[in-house]
Amino acid sequence: MTTWMRWMLCVGCLATVGWLWHVGALNAVPALATGAASLFLFAWPGHGQRKRRTALQYIEMGKQPIGMH
């Protein structure tokens, strides 16, 4: 999942939790817990440093000596 998509999911989740708290559907503690969980799940960096498909990859090409004839 791209970083932009994860941030948009996080913002959407936080906005939904904020709205539910504002209308009285959630108390303060569940709203804070859900907000913290959304930050942990969506905004936390991905697992390790994954290689990007567009990254340059260098291939070591071994050259064999040319025999003199």
C-alpha positions, 0 to 999 in steps of 0.5 A: 500500500502506498504511503499516500493511501495509508495517510488518506486512510488514517485521516479518514479514520480519524475524521470518522472517530472525531465525528462519532465523538462529536455526535456523542456516539463514542466516549472520550476513552474509546475515541482516543483508543481508536484514534491511536489504533488508526495511527498505529495501523495506517501511519506507521511505516511499512515492514522494513525497507522494501525495495521499490520496483522503480529503483535502479538495480545494478548488475555486476557483469563479469568480463572474461579475458580475451585470449590472444590468437 
